[in-house]
Amino acid sequence: MDVGRDITYEDVAQSVIDLLLRAETRLPDDVTAALTDAHGRETDPTARAQIEAILENIELAAARKVPICQDTGILIFFVEIGRDCTIDFNIKDAIRDGVKKATEIVPLRPNAVHPTRREPSGNVGIGLPDIILDISEGDRIRITVMPKGAGSENVSRLAMLNPSQVADIKRFVLETVADAGGKPCPPIIVGVGIGGSFDKAARLAKKALLREIYDNASGVDACTMDDFELEILDAINSLGIGTMGLGGDITALAVHIEYAHCHTASLPVAVNIQCWANRRASVELGR
């Protein structure tokens, strides 16, 4: 969507509706490609059948324009605002308005509840949707949405390791995945945040889930993982958890790590697990 230099409240709200319709009903091409590749490499018949069902589910959801999963997630928005972009409205209000309308239009399951009283509030409540603002170069606004289901979120972890425990990072990731078992609906994508602070590490881990599994921009299906990420991925897949926890060769499709400098006395490590439905969509507004 390109709306010119003057970005309005209505432009943002409508873009959010369009983004959610796309994110909830169509899986990104790189994730579908990774699942297709996993199906080709899986040797366990039960696991292959499960991946086949997943791929059929993806195809049907896109064709019928219905959500890929009944858990349409809590909604996390990453918003980059160009330093040369001027807006005269509260962009968070516009995003919330779009979420309210998309809840009826898509439709989305009303997942937001008060944490202690458990009172429902649709998909908009205190602190939700989660909107993360950042400043970028240029005069455009880029909005990315990540619907995050509870099954994978609930088995994610954060640890404040000692600075001497760098060698234990891999162990912590593996233990987190092993303890999760089939709960997060494998094959999973594993986001890892290393460094920063207690909360920064968690943000890094979630942001890592936005990375594409393959570098499709290069014209080839090139893996985007470095040697350490591939080492952890191989170790995870050796656990034998398999698709939906029923055993097999493929437990994870990718491991993505994001780093930040941290205090000399700290080593925060966060693991944010994502189910096979790694839903995300982006749009740019502006000239």
Phi, psi and omega per residue, in radians:
M1 nan 2.227 3.136
D2 -2.205 1.978 -3.002
V3 -1.941 0.202 -3.137
G4 1.484 -3.076 -3.052
R5 -1.172 -0.708 -3.067
D6 -1.453 1.828 -3.123
I7 -1.644 2.264 -3.078
T8 -1.894 2.896 3.054
Y9 -0.956 -0.792 -3.100
E10 -1.124 -0.643 3.108
D11 -1.046 -0.797 -3.118
V12 -1.161 -0.810 -3.127
A13 -1.046 -0.788 -3.130
Q14 -1.178 -0.659 3.108
S15 -1.092 -0.644 3.106
V16 -1.122 -0.726 3.089
I17 -1.052 -0.825 -3.132
D18 -1.106 -0.719 3.130
L19 -1.076 -0.787 -3.099
L20 -1.188 -0.652 3.074
L21 -1.064 -0.719 -3.138
R22 -1.258 -0.820 -3.072
A23 -1.132 -0.643 -3.059
E24 -1.404 -0.374 -3.031
T25 -1.979 -0.254 -3.105
R26 -2.313 2.123 3.101
L27 -1.365 2.456 3.109
P28 -0.956 2.578 -3.070
D29 -1.017 -0.661 -3.086
D30 -1.183 -0.575 3.128
V31 -1.263 -0.753 3.086
T32 -1.065 -0.709 3.118
A33 -1.105 -0.698 3.130
A34 -1.153 -0.680 3.096
L35 -1.172 -0.690 3.094
T36 -1.112 -0.727 3.095
D37 -1.115 -0.717 3.125
A38 -1.085 -0.680 3.108
H39 -1.070 -0.691 -3.135
G40 -1.228 -0.492 -3.100
R41 -1.639 -0.296 -3.090
E42 -1.242 2.287 -3.129
T43 -1.807 -0.253 -3.129
D44 -1.429 2.159 -3.082
P45 -1.049 -0.689 3.132
T46 -1.143 -0.769 3.131
A47 -1.122 -0.714 3.117
R48 -1.068 -0.710 3.130
A49 -1.126 -0.666 3.124
Q50 -1.160 -0.732 3.122
I51 -1.158 -0.646 3.067
E52 -1.031 -0.737 3.125
A53 -1.135 -0.672 3.103
I54 -1.093 -0.823 -3.125
L55 -1.112 -0.647 3.079
E56 -1.164 -0.701 3.107
N57 -1.037 -0.778 3.132
I58 -1.057 -0.775 -3.126
E59 -1.127 -0.762 -3.125
L60 -1.173 -0.708 -3.135
A61 -1.074 -0.757 -3.140
A62 -1.159 -0.735 -3.106
A63 -1.172 -0.662 -3.084
R64 -1.648 -0.109 -3.129
K65 0.986 0.840 3.079
V66 -2.131 2.747 -3.118
P67 -0.989 2.479 3.133
I68 -1.113 -0.625 -3.100
C69 -2.341 2.605 3.109
Q70 -1.143 -0.476 3.043
D71 -1.510 1.678 -3.120
T72 -1.402 0.059 2.935
G73 1.395 2.979 2.843
I74 -1.540 2.679 -2.938
L75 -1.830 2.170 -3.125
I76 -2.026 2.183 -3.117
F77 -1.994 2.255 2.997
F78 -1.834 2.032 -3.030
V79 -2.073 2.087 3.072
E80 -1.875 2.101 -3.121
I81 -1.888 2.134 3.127
G82 -1.106 2.433 -3.067
R83 -1.132 -0.354 3.106
D84 -1.682 0.123 -3.134
C85 -1.636 2.322 3.119
T86 -2.045 2.185 3.066
I87 -2.209 2.563 -3.091
D88 -1.978 0.581 3.134
F89 -2.562 2.892 3.115
N90 -1.432 1.873 -3.063
I91 -1.135 -0.504 3.098
K92 -1.152 -0.683 3.098
D93 -1.110 -0.701 3.138
A94 -1.127 -0.696 3.115
I95 -1.145 -0.772 3.119
R96 -1.062 -0.718 3.126
D97 -1.078 -0.751 3.098
G98 -1.082 -0.680 3.119
V99 -1.118 -0.764 3.125
K100 -1.012 -0.787 -3.118
K101 -1.227 -0.681 -3.139
A102 -1.146 -0.524 3.115
T103 -0.996 -0.647 3.122
E104 -1.485 -0.636 -2.999
I105 -1.358 -0.760 -2.983
V106 -1.095 -0.933 -0.081
P107 -1.600 2.891 3.079
L108 -1.927 2.514 3.035
R109 -1.193 2.345 3.128
P110 -1.302 1.708 -2.977
N111 -1.699 -0.307 -3.024
A112 -1.396 2.249 3.066
V113 -2.372 2.741 3.029
H114 -1.126 2.387 -2.991
P115 -1.105 -0.520 -3.111
T116 -1.902 -0.668 -3.127
R117 -1.485 -0.279 3.110
R118 1.067 0.422 3.093
E119 -1.330 2.268 -3.100
P120 -1.301 2.620 3.090
S121 -2.485 0.634 -3.131
G122 1.230 -2.193 3.041
N123 -2.124 0.216 3.118
V124 -2.232 2.198 3.128
G125 -2.760 -2.791 3.120
I126 -1.122 2.006 3.115
G127 1.355 0.005 3.115
L128 -2.208 2.466 -0.013
P129 -1.130 2.728 3.124
D130 -1.400 2.029 -3.062
I131 -2.050 2.035 -3.092
I132 -1.880 1.985 -3.084
L133 -1.707 2.485 3.082
D134 -2.529 2.765 3.125
I135 -1.839 2.378 3.121
S136 -2.266 3.092 3.072
E137 -1.387 2.777 3.046
G138 1.671 -2.939 -3.069
D139 -2.188 0.509 -3.130
R140 -2.056 2.830 3.040
I141 -2.029 2.236 3.097
R142 -1.980 2.191 -3.133
I143 -2.049 2.204 3.070
T144 -2.132 2.315 3.104
V145 -1.971 2.446 3.032
M146 -2.228 1.823 3.003
P147 -1.288 2.202 -3.041
K148 -2.084 1.985 -3.132
G149 -1.303 2.772 -3.054
A150 -1.363 -0.530 -3.080
G151 -1.019 -0.727 3.121
S152 -1.460 -0.613 -3.137
E153 -1.122 -0.646 -3.060
N154 -1.186 -0.346 -3.118
V155 -1.812 0.153 3.086
S156 -1.366 2.756 -3.046
R157 -2.503 2.799 3.027
L158 -2.421 2.411 3.115
A159 -2.320 2.468 3.021
M160 -1.739 1.539 -3.123
L161 -1.330 2.841 3.021
N162 -1.359 2.630 3.135
P163 -0.982 -0.429 -3.140
S164 -1.388 -0.037 -3.027
Q165 -1.791 0.483 3.119
V166 -0.951 -0.693 -3.128
A167 -1.175 -0.250 -3.113
D168 -1.598 -0.040 -3.140
I169 -1.037 -0.839 3.138
K170 -1.037 -0.766 3.140
R171 -1.045 -0.746 -3.125
F172 -1.103 -0.721 3.110
V173 -1.103 -0.796 -3.128
L174 -1.110 -0.742 3.121
E175 -1.103 -0.676 3.125
T176 -1.089 -0.790 -3.140
V177 -1.191 -0.737 -3.131
A178 -1.098 -0.739 3.136
D179 -1.192 -0.522 3.131
A180 -1.211 -0.619 3.131
G181 0.994 -2.269 -3.119
G182 -1.576 -0.008 -3.061
K183 -1.043 -0.683 -3.098
P184 -1.490 0.268 3.118
C185 1.052 1.158 3.066
P186 -1.115 2.773 0.151
P187 -1.311 2.371 -2.995
I188 -1.789 2.895 2.898
I189 -1.984 2.335 -3.058
V190 -1.943 2.037 3.050
G191 -1.721 2.296 -3.114
V192 -2.183 2.296 3.035
G193 -1.980 2.189 -3.117
I194 -2.135 2.107 3.094
G195 1.794 -2.917 -3.090
G196 1.370 -2.241 3.115
S197 -2.344 -3.034 -3.126
F198 -0.923 -0.857 -3.106
D199 -1.465 -0.550 -3.138
K200 -1.093 -0.708 -3.129
A201 -1.051 -0.716 3.119
A202 -1.135 -0.698 3.101
R203 -1.114 -0.707 3.123
L204 -1.089 -0.734 -3.123
A205 -1.106 -0.694 3.127
K206 -1.238 -0.712 3.111
K207 -1.090 -0.556 3.132
A208 -1.061 -0.485 -3.135
L209 -1.221 -0.245 3.124
L210 -1.382 -0.307 -3.115
R211 -1.149 2.461 3.089
E212 -1.289 2.595 -3.129
I213 -1.348 -0.608 3.095
Y214 -2.119 2.593 3.107
D215 -1.551 1.386 -3.095
N216 -1.200 -0.371 -3.126
A217 -1.144 -0.413 -3.113
S218 -1.413 -0.110 3.133
G219 1.541 -0.036 3.088
V220 -2.329 2.757 3.123
D221 -1.429 1.219 -3.112
A222 -1.511 2.290 3.116
C223 -1.153 2.444 -3.114
T224 -1.679 0.065 -3.068
M225 -1.556 2.500 3.076
D226 -1.541 -3.095 -3.024
D227 -1.095 -0.710 -3.127
F228 -1.176 -0.723 3.107
E229 -1.100 -0.731 3.123
L230 -1.169 -0.605 3.098
E231 -1.106 -0.774 3.115
I232 -1.185 -0.703 3.115
L233 -1.026 -0.801 3.128
D234 -1.073 -0.685 3.137
A235 -1.167 -0.696 3.100
I236 -1.090 -0.784 -3.099
N237 -1.227 -0.302 3.070
S238 -1.391 -0.141 -3.138
L239 -1.231 -0.434 3.091
G240 1.368 0.258 3.120
I241 -1.109 -0.857 3.042
G242 1.305 3.085 -3.113
T243 -1.036 2.220 -3.127
M244 1.009 0.328 3.105
G245 1.337 0.273 -3.076
L246 -1.707 0.171 -3.139
G247 1.648 2.760 3.112
G248 2.412 -3.090 -3.047
D249 -1.447 -0.545 -2.983
I250 -1.934 1.887 3.037
T251 -1.751 -0.611 -3.136
A252 -2.282 2.563 3.096
L253 -1.595 -0.518 -3.082
A254 -2.839 2.701 2.959
V255 -2.201 2.135 3.141
H256 -2.136 2.290 -3.072
I257 -2.076 2.363 2.999
E258 -2.091 2.502 -3.055
Y259 -2.083 2.717 2.952
A260 -2.606 2.565 3.044
H261 -1.083 2.614 -3.092
C262 -2.370 3.054 3.105
H263 -1.108 2.544 -3.127
T264 -1.035 -0.392 -3.120
A265 -1.724 0.132 -3.041
S266 -2.218 2.744 2.949
L267 -2.581 1.355 3.106
P268 -1.273 2.396 3.076
V269 -2.384 2.180 3.116
A270 -2.100 2.478 3.077
V271 -2.126 1.996 3.106
N272 -1.935 1.919 -3.083
I273 -1.544 2.430 3.074
Q274 -2.112 2.448 3.097
C275 -1.232 3.104 -3.134
W276 -1.043 -0.460 3.141
A277 -1.475 1.248 -3.135
N278 -1.377 1.388 -3.015
R279 -1.437 2.336 3.076
R280 -2.874 2.651 3.101
A281 -2.731 2.608 -3.093
S282 -2.333 2.733 3.054
V283 -2.561 2.612 3.046
E284 -2.027 2.340 3.125
L285 -2.027 2.427 3.114
G286 2.326 -2.956 -3.063
R287 -1.156 nan nan
